[in-house]
Every structure is written in structure tokens, then in C-alpha cells.
């Protein structure tokens, strides 16, 4: 069966090679590529490489080489037609029906490519002629010389309703073809069709193969209703699926392992001419999911360099939120903040290439950008303001589909929130507390006794993660409780690497915890090389939630609460003790005593729950 090239290109655009190959080969990132053991030949040292930017795999052991279609054919024994059908379903691309009409449709597409190429040549000629003087003056003002104009094939649409229409008709194209390409505006309510682009500087838009598929036009008349105008959706052009200059940028992007996204056509051109050819731009709209995936094919962490104004910051945040559900290991977005009121072209003119390179060399992460945006979104004067900040952050985290990334974002943002919302209060300096008797120094209360026996061992923070080990065992026994406690657990930072790895894995599985059985969970953990805690790990304490007692789930919730609160109280008590030793004031003494009493209460609850006779 003959498939139209655009169908195969669409499937390749939606399915990175690494995603298809990873179903059969365990891949590890190696620089700009992935490596793994050959699926075609037994080997001990990986010689199989995958390059998403170039769209192919290569096996040095066997000499096999190809794209996603070849890989599926070779590894699953499918025909080419079957491989295309399989991958089209996975990519969500509808398959065309076979038949003579398909050939006719591809012929029609070929005619549209020819028509758009002829239109670009016409616009270039108009720019160089007498009618293009105003357009040339505008481009000269923007710093473009003849070489820059030729490099991007810029042109001029004359101020005429029929100049392009007449030119294309003379070249043999029909009015229907002109309309289908988007170059002509026609309709039942329009008596005479007319040119879409008039009195504009013209920017050809190409697909990834360098073929012209559409145009963008910048108005030269200040009274024009639309400053920028793009071609409409056509059989060749889908605005949300392509980026301006992507064809030219991707080779450099691969070499530099960097792709830069700016807002407009002129920014792209200014950046490219200044030595940043790895620059692209969306086509007048916010970044779409398909555009983000296209960027990831060129570099794993694209840098968004939008204008330094409120609109630019809003555009950056829209892109960040659009990317969150799509995040996967090794793939994210980065952000550069330009000086207030400047776009990349302004910065290049004012401060030169070095200033822009310095900004691109130190971008902010998506996580940092998300935190800063929400932190600065409004006042944080009241508990309600702070609660609103936390709610917004967690709502963003909930949109992340990848379990591990979601857990890590949640933990990091909660840590930042806690540091902001629960920062120690600044206290006024007070005179030292005076002694009650002559010749005696200030009175200090004796330290409260720590818990003895097993209970004491549990909370020597950094030395024994006993209660954490017990809680992990309890969650393995009751996987359905994972979603309930994931947020609290994400705030913990175990010292023991084994406990930390177990905790991270459980948090990552929280979204599907309600569907897991203990046996399935153990299989997953063992597959990750993790060993569940043994009784010795929690110091022999006997907790009801380790079995199937009637009160197992409430007791597990109680244990999680203690696990979070006791270290926090310990830290606060240490701070209060230092403060009292410095101040010896009534207030510092009262704070210290309050925290000691709270600590005793918590250990009392732990002693009762663990069914021991440990004396506090």
C-alpha cells in the first residue's frame, strides 16, 4: 500500500524513536543519544544507539539501522503496512483508506507545494522591485541586510487585491488550488475572490523537510486591523504542529544540544543572524503539546526566551503549565527572563550577543519558574493567603502524569512552601533574665529525659529510621492507603539510602495504590532492586498496622502523623533551646517548655501505639 509522506512524517513527529525502542530495549542516556544492548545480536557491552533528533537507531554489532517503522518490522515480524498501522494507532494518527483517491490526494498536495513555492518567489521579486521600497525600509530599520533577507527568503505582498492571484493564474494554478493553499480568500458570500496577504512583509513558513507550507505577514500599514497575519489551516499547514525556522534550527540544535524559543519571526531572524541559529518561534499562539514534543526531538530541555513584559511572562507560564502533564525523565523546559520591556532583538541591539549568551547559559528550571510565579502571584500576609499558595502549587503538581516526577515536584515544592510559611518568627532582643538570688546565675531547667528503650531509638534522627521502616512495611501491607499519605510522606528526607529509595518508589506508585495488592507491590519493588524492611529495621516495635487488625488503618495514619511531627518538634525544640540560652527570658523559657511538653505527648502516643512498656 502506498502511504502519503505526510502521514509517515506525522507518525514520526509524534513518536520519538526512543519511545518505540524502549519497549524492547533498556535504554540509558549517553550524551545526546541513548544506548542499550542490541535486540538483534547477543552482546555484553551496549553497542545499540538511538538518536531522537536524527530519528533513527543504529546497531554497531549487527549493522542494523533504521527508523521506527524499520524497528517494529525487524523486531515484531510485521510488514511495512502492518508496522505503519500499528504505530499510527499508538500515535493517534488516523489512517487513510487505500485506493486511487489517495494517489489523487497526494498529487493535489504536490500541486499545493508548487503553488506556495511560486508564491514565495513572487513575494521575493516584489520586495526587490519598486513596490517593495517601504518593506525594504522597514527591514533595514530592523537591522536586516540583503544577505539576511535572502537567507530567510523574505518577501513583500503588494498592496493589491489581485496581484498574486493573477500571477498564479498565469502560472497555471486554479482558483480552487489558490484557495486550498490559503493564499486566496473566497466564499459563497464573496463575489470576487482576492489575495489574503496585501501590503505586508512576508515570512515563508517551512515544514521539517524545508518545503514551504504557509506564510506569515507583517503589516506595513499602521492602521491595519491585524499586525501579523498567518495562513489559515490547510491540507499542508497545521499551525499547532510546526515552529518557525524548525527546519534550519534542528541541525544546530542537535550539535549544541540546545534549542531556544522566542515569540516572533523577527526575534528568530535577529537571533539567527547574531549567531543563534538554533532559535525557533510558535506561530502567533501559545506553545501547543505537539510543538513541545517537537522541541524535545531537537533538545531535551528547550530554553524559552520570551519578551520581558507582562505578556511575555504570561506566555512563559502558559507554556510551563502546558508542559507539566507531558514531563518525562530527562525532558523539561527552561526559562530565561529578559530585562523589563525588552525582546531578544532589543537586547541584542542594546547589549550585544554576549549579554544574551550569558542569559541563555544560566536559565531557570521549570520547577523554579513555577514556584516563583505562584509565590509572587499575590500577598502572603495571612494564613489564608499561604494556604492558597499551597493549593495552587499542589493543583499544578496533580497535572503531572509521570509518577516519579510528580513525587519529586511535590516534595520540592512542599519543602519550599514550609520554609516560606513556617519560617521562625523574628523576636525582639530582650535583656537577660535576672537571677532570683544573689550570687547565683540564671536558672536553667534540666533537660527533659528522652524516651528510653526502643522508643528512644526510633527518633535519633539521622541514626535510625525505625518508625519510617515500620510505616513503609505498613503501606506495603495496605497499598490502598498510599494515595492518602503520599503528600505527608513526600515531606520526609530519610538519611538511610535504602529507606529513601523505598519511600520514593511508594510515593511514585501512589496514583495507582488503590488498585494494587501487596503481592503486586512487592513484585514491583523487587523488580526495582528494593528489599522491603525487616522486623529488625524498626527495632522490634510491635505495631498493629503491620497486620490486619481492625484498627490497622487508623493506627497507620497515626504513625504517619507522628513520623512527620516528631522531627519537626525536635527541630523547633533545638532552636528554642538555643534561643533561651541566648536570652534567658520568660518568653524563651515558655516556648522551650511548651515544646518539651509536646514532645512528651508525642512519645507517649508512640509508646501506647507500639504496645510496649517503654517509660518516657
Secondary structure, DSSP 8 states (H G I E B T S, - for coil): ----HHHHHHHHHHS-HHHHHTTTS--EEETTEEEE--SSS--SS--EEEETTTTEEEETTT--EE-HHHHHHHHH---HHHHHHHHHHHHT------SHHHHHHHHHHHHHHHHHHHHHHHHHHHHHSGGGHHHHHHHHHTT--HHHHHHTT-EEE-S-SSHHHHHHHHTT--HHHHHHTTSEEEETTEEEEEES--SEEEEEEE-TTS-EEEEEEEESSTT-S-SEEE----SS--GGG--BTHHHHHHHHHHHT--EEESSHHHHHHHHHTT-TTEEE-SSS---HHHHHHHHHH-SEEEE---SSHHHHHHHHHHHHHHHTT-BTTBEEEE----TT--HHHHHHHH-HHHHHHHHTT-EEHHHHHHHHHHTSS---SHHHHHHHHHHHHHHHHT--SHHHHHHHHHHHHHHHHHHHT-------------SSTT-------------HHHHHHT-TTT--HHHHHHHHHHHHTGGGHHHHHHHHTT---SSHHHHHHHHHHHHTGGGGGG--HHHHHHHHHHTT-----GGGGTT---GGGTT-TTHHHHHHHHHHHHHHHHHHHHHHHHHHHHHHHH--HHHHHHHHHHHHHHHHHHHHHHHHTT-----
